[in-house]
Amino acid sequence: MRIDILTLFPESFAPLNESILKRAQESGKLEINYINIRDFSNNKHKKCDDYPFGGGAGMLMSVQPIYDAFKSLNAESAHVVMASPSGETLTPALAKELAKKDHLVFICGHYEGVDQRVNDLLKPQEISIGDYVLTGGELPTMVIIDCLARFIDGVITAESLNEESFANDMLEYPQYTRPQTFEGLSVPEVLISGNHQEIANWRKEESLKKTKARRPDLLNKKESE
Ligand SMILES: C[S@@+](CC[C@H](N)C(=O)[O-])C[C@H]1O[C@@H](n2cnc3c(N)ncnc32)[C@H](O)[C@@H]1O
């Protein structure tokens, strides 16, 4: 998959070059390019924001540099995404859909957001990462990319995906690794029993217990399906 990110702050994306996403890029499963919107500003001072018409707090990102940055990609067939508090909420199902695309272009808003004509002209799919407001689109874009990359074939194992929180509308059971005892706390006996059926039963029960206690809405959703 190819991803192009249009942003005023390309340096913010260093976390995408670590760990699993770094390996995904090294193995060619994922290619990420950064386009600095400022390079496309027609303004002699390379300004990319301005006051909102009608007044109001803060500055808005101007349409011209974003539009020209996008056009420079010749990416008419790409799927365009913009992080926005007004968008549909990110879910595993939405991330899975995005992971099927060959080419994604992310537009990162900042300050008070972007001129509406960016939406009108480039028609991005707007995606929210939750009901709160961040200072810019860079962090939510990284969240969306990290989330969808896990669904690209071979980036992580299918087994990891199936056992994860929210798969089957459940939260994950508690997990333990070595040492067997730490500060007087021991790993549940069943996990060292070697009995795969009992381990699977225990995990299922613990998963249900945790989901009931913390996210009963997930179980209700499951029942109503
Ligand atoms: C300060 S926010 C703009 C908020 C906008 N004025 C509003 O009230 O909806 C600046 C940028 O951060 C990003 N952003 C902030 N919160 C977000 C969220 N919860 N989900 C996705 N993107 C978000 C968007 O790209 C947005 O354009």
Ligand as a Chemical Component Dictionary entry (heavy atoms), coordinates in Angstrom:
data_LIG
# 
_chem_comp.id                   LIG 
_chem_comp.type                 NON-POLYMER 
_chem_comp.pdbx_formal_charge   0 
_chem_comp.three_letter_code    LIG 
# 
loop_
_chem_comp_atom.comp_id 
_chem_comp_atom.atom_id 
_chem_comp_atom.alt_atom_id 
_chem_comp_atom.type_symbol 
_chem_comp_atom.charge 
_chem_comp_atom.model_Cartn_x 
_chem_comp_atom.model_Cartn_y 
_chem_comp_atom.model_Cartn_z 
_chem_comp_atom.pdbx_ordinal 
LIG C1  C1  C 0  -8.261  22.219 16.534 1  
LIG S1  S1  S 1  -8.772  20.998 15.371 2  
LIG C2  C2  C 0  -10.109 21.819 14.588 3  
LIG C3  C3  C 0  -11.394 21.601 15.279 4  
LIG C4  C4  C 0  -12.554 22.285 14.549 5  
LIG N1  N1  N 0  -12.487 23.702 14.694 6  
LIG C5  C5  C 0  -13.859 21.757 15.123 7  
LIG O1  O1  O 0  -14.411 22.389 16.020 8  
LIG O2  O2  O -1 -14.312 20.674 14.687 9  
LIG C6  C6  C 0  -7.514  20.992 14.167 10 
LIG C7  C7  C 0  -7.396  19.700 13.377 11 
LIG O3  O3  O 0  -7.104  18.628 14.270 12 
LIG C8  C8  C 0  -7.645  17.414 13.781 13 
LIG N2  N2  N 0  -8.459  16.813 14.841 14 
LIG C9  C9  C 0  -8.689  17.339 16.067 15 
LIG N3  N3  N 0  -9.425  16.531 16.822 16 
LIG C10 C10 C 0  -9.669  15.425 16.080 17 
LIG C11 C11 C 0  -10.390 14.229 16.313 18 
LIG N4  N4  N 0  -11.008 13.991 17.459 19 
LIG N5  N5  N 0  -10.426 13.305 15.327 20 
LIG C12 C12 C 0  -9.811  13.543 14.151 21 
LIG N6  N6  N 0  -9.115  14.663 13.864 22 
LIG C13 C13 C 0  -9.040  15.610 14.816 23 
LIG C14 C14 C 0  -8.412  17.754 12.516 24 
LIG O4  O4  O 0  -7.595  17.463 11.405 25 
LIG C15 C15 C 0  -8.654  19.240 12.651 26 
LIG O5  O5  O 0  -8.763  19.872 11.393 27 
# 
loop_
_chem_comp_bond.comp_id 
_chem_comp_bond.atom_id_1 
_chem_comp_bond.atom_id_2 
_chem_comp_bond.value_order 
_chem_comp_bond.pdbx_ordinal 
LIG C1  S1  SING 1  
LIG S1  C2  SING 2  
LIG S1  C6  SING 3  
LIG C2  C3  SING 4  
LIG C3  C4  SING 5  
LIG C4  N1  SING 6  
LIG C4  C5  SING 7  
LIG C5  O1  DOUB 8  
LIG C5  O2  SING 9  
LIG C6  C7  SING 10 
LIG C7  O3  SING 11 
LIG C7  C15 SING 12 
LIG O3  C8  SING 13 
LIG C8  N2  SING 14 
LIG C8  C14 SING 15 
LIG N2  C9  SING 16 
LIG N2  C13 SING 17 
LIG C9  N3  DOUB 18 
LIG N3  C10 SING 19 
LIG C10 C11 SING 20 
LIG C10 C13 DOUB 21 
LIG C11 N4  SING 22 
LIG C11 N5  DOUB 23 
LIG N5  C12 SING 24 
LIG C12 N6  DOUB 25 
LIG N6  C13 SING 26 
LIG C14 O4  SING 27 
LIG C14 C15 SING 28 
LIG C15 O5  SING 29 
# 
